[in-house]
């Protein structure tokens, strides 16, 4: 039996495919459309899932949509009648509901169903149950407390559940307009980060400041008994229709949701073009402090309600890796599971498993221990894309070699990394979720203090405060990180041990922390072998890992990897068994970002 799960007409639209309870494909639409967090309908993601499984649209028996326009209808009606939001808010919601209503017809087209094909059964799964299901059903736990915290979905911002076996019972909800996701978004926008999904930038900025404004920000949220909370709505505009949100076919657009009262409290808002100052760092640090206080208040309330030691967490707020790393310290929970697409992209996964386990009453048989569920590309595909760029590479003096022996390839790349080169690494199936986890990654030496600045300025072209993650051999994480547990999804931040901070400065953030990814030999052997080869050369079982992109979605196809490699200052690129190297770049050339003269011919060798 095949179940297709989709997130549609929201941010981060996506699709997953489940076969008899096993996940066989999962991918975000942005990787195909090349628009970050793209909204609309996931046509290309659906087609990719079918292709990865080798099936046709008519083979799908069930489609699970992570939206239910009928959910919480009474509360929506009460809110519209009593709060009297502006006509704009009601109009925007009506437009979105209309688009959701077109899903059955759009789905038939995406599945290439003929006029006489009966089509799959469509299940409308409420947004928050989909989040909760995405956290629990793929987890390794037989039972757990489950929590989803986000902006909003189907009129809910926070939900609690208990998962046992193949069932998930929702026990509590926090409804619109109160939301911790809205709190973080409002301050993110106030700080001048206006794009959808920019909250992670504020999380990266926060360690540069001290939380001196925490007492001023805390009144924006009232903490209530039992893990509940309410926003002081005077500081926000989302609830009354004073700000617009667009989920059409393209980049999501959000207008400012903070009110003039927040400006009165904190002073003038930063414009996106304004420089960042110490004051902005202080506000970011204060927001992170207040957010953590609120999240742990919610989670402690959940523990008191369930007394279960294991926690499964989802929702956009579960992407706050700094808070995630403190859960076991700040709450009674002893075990935490967060799958790699905890945001709205993951609701496609949750909707599919809600249908498989909750609706169809099937037993659980799947646990997600890695994120490699996207498309892979053959040697022939790689050779074709390389051939199309050969003349341009020749002009830059590149050398291309095919190194069929995996150990030799890893040894060569490890040597380059140890010498300070920056390497694009493209292998196997693309990752599911927001993080590059060793299959679509840019890699570098974590021992170099200047490496973070080099990559941010010359390759990623992004803010200098943005940190990079350490990929560490699973066997060695405890030697370098305090209180860490294996995390293949790079979704927890831990303190780097004090005696190791000078050893790996490029992946140690300013506050002495690092967003950890543990690499298992069983789930990603070639990446494990590469890090092991680097350890053999340097004594350090860690690589600097950042996503393979440059102000765009993570690369999907070999051609996109080649394009990113050619337009940035990466030194080498690995596509499967192929190694492409640019001529050596001197320190002076790198500093001035001048392109080296073309002196060498492309040398294409086999074996």
N, C-alpha and C positions, 0 to 999 in steps of 0.2 A: 504493500500500500504506500502510495506517495502522498505526502502533505506538503503543500507550498505555503509558506508563511510570508506575508508582505507587510511592510510599513509604507503607507501611501498618503500623499497630501499632508505631509508634515516635514520637518527637517530630517536630514539623514535617511532618506528613503532607501529601502533595502529589500532583499529577498533571501530566503533560505529554503532548502529542500530536505525533507526528512523521509527516509525510506524504512518502513517497518520499525520505527523508533530510533533509527540511527541517522545522525546528521551526515549528509553527503555533500552539501554545498551551502555556502553562505557568503554573501558579497554585498557591498554597498554600491548604489547607483553612481555615486560621485566618481568612482574609479573609471567608469566608462564615459560619463558626461564631461569629466574634467572640470567640474564646478564643485567647490568645497561645500559640503553639507547640503547638497542639492535637494530641493523639494520637488513635488509633483508625483509622478507615477513611476515605479521602478521597472520599466520595460526591459532595459538592457540587462539589469540584474536578474530578472526572471529568465530571460533567454540564456544567460550564462549558466544559471542553475540547471536548466534542462540539458544544455550541452555537456556540462560536467557529469551529469548522470547518464547521458546517452539515451534520453527519452524524448517523447513528443508531448505537447500540451494535452493531448487527449488521454495520456497515461496518468494524469493527476486526478485523484479521486476527491481530495478535499483542499480548499484554499482557506487559510486563516488570515483574516485582516485585523490588524491591531488597532482597530477603531470600532466604536459602537455608538452611532449618533443617538440611539435611544437611551443610552445609559444615563442615569441620574436625571431623567427628564423632569421629575417633580421639583428637584432642587433648582434646575435651570429656570423653570417657569416661575418659581417663587422669587428667585433672584431678579429676573426681568421685571416682575410685577412690583417688587418692594424697593429695590435699590434704584431702579429707573436709570440704567446706564444709557449713554448717548446712543442715538440711532446708528452711529458709525460702528460701534462695537457689535451691535446686533446684525448690522449689514455684513460685516466681515465674517462673522460666524455663519451666517446664512449662506454666504458664498462658499465657504469651506465645506459645509454640510452638503451643499449641492454637488460639489466635486466628488465627495465621498460617495454620494449616491450614484455616480456614473461608473463606479468601479466594476460592476458586473460586465458592462459592455466593453470597457477598456481592457478588462482582464481577458475576455474572449479574443480580442485582437492580439494581445501580447502572447497568448498561448497558441495563436494561429489555428483556432478552432474553426471548422467548417460549419455551414449553416445547419447541417443535420447532426453535428456532434452534440451530445447532451450537455457536456460541460461538467465541471466539478461542483460539489456542494460547497457553498460559501458560508463560512462561520464568521460572525462579527464578534470579535473578542475585545472587551473593554480595555482601554489603554493600560491602566494600572495592573489589572490581573495579568496582562501580557508581560509587563515588567517583572512582576513577581514570579511568574512562571519561567521567565528567562533566567532568573537567578537560582531557583530551587531545582527544577527538573533536570538541568544538565550538571548539577552539583554532585559531589561524591557522597553526600550525606543522606542517611535514611530518614532523619527528621531534622528540622531546623526552624528557627525563627527567621522570618523573611520580611524585608523592608524595601520599599521603593520610595525614593525622594527625588523629585524633579521640579520643573516649572509647573506645567499643567498638562493634562491629557484627559479628555472626556470629563472635565470639571473637577478633577481630583489632582492634588499635588503630592500627597504623602499617603502611603497605605502600609498596613501591617497584615501579616498572614502567618499561619502555621502550616508548614509542609510536613506531611508524613506519608512515606511510601509514594503512591501514585496520586495522592490527593493534596489539594492546596485550599485551605479555608481562610478567606479574607476576614479579619476580625475587627479592623478599624480603618478609618479614612479621615484625611483632612481635605476639605473641599475649597474650591475657588471662593474668595480671592486670596487666601492665605497660603504662602508658598516660600520655602527656603531657597528654591531655585530663582524665584523672582527677586528675593533679597540680593543674591549674588549678582544677578544680571543687572539690577538697577545701579549698584555701585560700579560694576564693570563699565557700564555706559557712562556714568558720571566721570570715570577716569579716562574717558576718551576712546575706549575700545568698543567700537560700534558694530562690528561684524558679528553675525550669528556664530556662536561657539567661542568667542574671545575670552570666556571666563578663565580658561587655562593660562592665559597670559597674566592675568592678575594673580593667580596662584603662584606663578613663577616670579612675579615682581615682589610678592609679599615678604620673602626672607630678607630683602634689602632694607626693610624698614623696621621700626619698633612700633608696637600696637598702642601708641599713645592716645588714639582716638576711639579705642574700644568702648570706653564708658559713654561716649557720645553716640556711638552707633547701636549699642545694645538696646536702647528704647525703641528702635525700629521694629523689634520683635518682642512680644510679650510671651514669656515661658509660663505655661499653665501646668497644673498638676497632671500626673499620669503620662508625661511625655508629649503633651499637646502644646500648641503654640498658636499665636495670632500675630499678624502684621499690624503695625500702626499704619493704616491706609492713607493717612494724611501725607505720607512721604512718597506715595506711589500713584501712578496714573492708569495702570493696566485695568483696574477694576471698574473704572467709570467710562472707558471708551476714549480716553484722551490720547491713546497711542495706537498705532496700527501695526498689524502683523500680516505678512503676505506669505502664503504657502503655495504659490503657483509654480509653474514648471520652470525652475531656475533657482538662483541663490535666494535663501530665505531673507526677508527684509523685516527688521524690527525697528520701530521708531522708539525714541527715548521713553522709558516708563517711570523715570523718577520725576517727582514734582518739584515745584519751586521751594517747598519747605525743606527739601534736602539741601538745596543750594543755600538757603538761609542758615542751615545748620553747619555746613562744611565750607562754604565760600564758593566762588565761581567754579563751574565745572571745567575740566580740561577739554580742549578741542583736540581732535585727532592729530592735527599738525603741530600742536604745542610740545615743547620738550618736557620730559619727565623730570620732576623735581623731588627733593627729599619729602615734601609734603605728600606727594602722590604715593611714594613708597610707604609712608606712615599710614595712609588711608588703606592701602592694599593690605598691609600687615594687620591692621585693625579689623578689616572685613574678615580676613581668614580666621582671626581669633574669635570673633563673634559667631561666624558660621560654624566653627568647630564646637563651640559651646552649645549651639542650638542642635546640631546633629547628634552630639552625645547625649543631650537631654532626650531627644526622640528615641535613640537606641536604648538608653537605660530604661525608659518607659516600656519599650517593647520587651526587654528582658524581664522586667517585673511582671508583665502580663503573661509571659510564656514560660519563664524559668528554663528555657532551653539554652545550652551552652554554645550551640553552633548558629552562626548568622550567615544568611545569604542576602546580598545587598545589590540593588539595581537602581536605575534612574540616572538622569544626567548628573545629579549630585554625587553619585557613586564613582564618577570619574575624577573626583577630587582626591588624588592619590596621597596628598599630604595628610588629610583627615583619615583616609583609609589605614595608613600606617600606624595610627594611634588608637585604633578601635580596641585592640586587645589590652592596651594600657589604660584607657579611659572608661571602659565598660567591663562588665563581667564576662563578655563573650570570649571563649577560648579559641575558637576556630572561625575563620571568615572566608567566604567564597564569593568572588566577583568575576563574572565571565567578561571577556575582553571587549564586548560591545554592550556595555551597561547602559548607554544612552538610548535614544529613540531608535537607532538602528537595530538594537537588540530586541525591540518589541516584535519584530518579525519572527525571531527565534522563539520568543515566549509564546506568541500566538499559535505557532505550529505545535509546540509541545503542550499547550493548554488543550488543544483539540485531541492530540494523541493520548495524553494521560488523563485529563480531567473530563473530556467529553466522551471519548471512545473507551475510557476505562482500561487502557492498555497498561501493562506493567512497565516500570522503568528498566531500561537496559543500557542507557547511554550516559557517559560522564565526559564532559569536555575537559581534557587535560592539555590541549594545545589549540592554536588558533588558525591552523593552516587548512582552510576550507575554500579558498578561492581558486581561480584558474591557474593552471600551469602551462608552460610552452615548451614545445619540442625543440630538439637541436636544429631541425630543419627551419622552424620559425625563426629561431635566433640567427641562423646563417642568412636567411632572406633579409631580415632587417639590417644586419650588419652590411650586407652587400649593397643596400640602397644608400648607405652613408659612406661608402669606401672612398670616394674621391675627396670628400670633405675631410675625412680622417687623414688621408694622404697629405692634404695641405697643411695639417697640423703636425705631421711627423709622427703619427701614432704607429705602434707596432701591435699586431693582433696575433695571438697564439692560441691554439687549442691544446689544453693540457688534460688529457683523458684520465690520468691517474689522480684520484681525489687527494691523496696524501701529498703528492707533489704540488698540486694546485694550492692546497692549504699552506704548505710550507712557503711557497713563493709569496702568497698574499701576506702571511704573517711577517715575513721579512720586510716587505714593503711598509706595512703598518709600523713595525718597530723602528723603521728609518724615518718616520714622520709623514709618510704619504697618507692621503685620504682616498678611500676606495669605495666605489659603489658596488653593492653586493646583491645580485639578483639570482635567486634560486627557487626552484620548486613552486609550490602552491602559494598564492598570495594570502596574506593574513586577513582574518576577519576582525574588524574593530578598528579603533583609531590609531593603534600603535604598530610600528614596524618592529617585527620580532625576529629578525634575522633572515628573512626571505626577500624583503624589499627595503634594504637598509643602506645607509651610508656609515662606514666604519672608520675609526681612527684610534690612535694610541692614547689611552687614558692617562698616561704618565706625564704628558707634556702640558705644562701650565698654560701655554698659549694656544692650545688646540681649540678650545671653545671659541675664542675670539676669531681664530682663523676660519673656522667653519661658519660661524654666524655672519662674518663680514664677506667672505669670498664665495661661499657656496649657498647657504640658506638665505642670505640677504634678509635678515630679520633682526629684531631687537637684541641688543647685546646682553640683556639680563636673562635671556632664555637659556635654561640648562639643557644638558644632554644626559642620556641615561647610560648606566653601566649594564652590559650583558656579562654575567658571571657564570662560570661553570657551577652547576647545581651543587656539586660536592663541596664548593669552596665559599658559599655565600656567608656562612657564619664567621669566617675568618676576617671578613671585611665590613660586615654590617651588624649593628646591635639589635638583638631581638628579632631578627628576620626569620622568615619561613620561606620555603620555596614558592616562587611566584612566576609562572611562565608568561604572565600577561602584562607585566610591567605596570601594575596598577596600585602598588603600595610604595610609599616613600619611607625609608629608614635612615637612622643616623649612621654615617660612616664611622667606623671605629677611629678613635683619635689618632692612633699610631699608623693608620693607613691613609689618612687624608693627604699627606704629602706624597704618598705613593701614587695615588690616582686623582690628582687635582682637577683634571679636565672633566671628570664626572662627579665631582664633589661640589654641591651648590654652596653658596656663600654662607649658609647656616650650618654647614657640615653634614648635609643630608644627600641622599641619592635615590632616584626612582629606579628601583631594582627590577631587573629581569633575570631570572635563573634559567639556564639553558640545559636541557636534559639530553643525554646521548641517545635516549630511546625515541624522543619525539622529533629531534632535529639533529641527526648525526653529523651532517657536513658542517653546520655552524658550530656544534660542539667541538669537532675536530679542528676547526680553524682557531677557536679560542685556546684549545689545548696546544696547538702549534705555537701560538703567541706566548703562552705560558712557558713552553720549553725554551724559547729564545730569551724571554725577559724575566721569568719568575713571577709574572702577574697573570692570573687566570681571568682577566677582564678585558673587554673591548668597549670603547665608546661607540654607542649605537644611536643613530638618529634616523628618522624616516627618510626614505629615498624620494625626495621632492624638493622643489624650490618655489615656495609660495603657490602651491597647487596641491591637489590631492596626491596621495602616494602613487607612484608610478604603477601601472598595471601591465602594460605590454613591453616587450624588449625595445621597441622603437621609442617609447617614452623614456625608458632608462637611458638609451643612447643620447636622446635629445638633451636630457638633463645633464648628463656627463659632458656633452660637448659645449654647452653654454655656461658651465660653471668651472671652477678651478679644481675640480677633482683630479687626482693624479692617475687613477686607474679605475677600470670597470671590469667586473666579473659577471658574465652572462652565462649561466650554466657552467660548462667547461671552458668557455672562451675568456681569455684575459686580454684586455685592451689597455695599453699603457701609453700615456703621453710622454714626450721627451722630458727629461729632468727639468724641474723648475727651480731656479736659484731663489734664495731668500729675498734678494732685491726684486726679482721679477714678481714673486708672489706679493710683495708689499705694494708694488705699483700696479698690480693686476694687469700687466702687459702680456699679450699673447706671445708665446715663444715662436721664433722663426721656424718654418717647416724645412727640415734638413734630411729627414729619413723617409724612405718609401715604406708603405705598408707591407709587412711580411706576414703572409697568411700561411701558416704551417699546420699540418694535421699531426696529432699524436705527440 
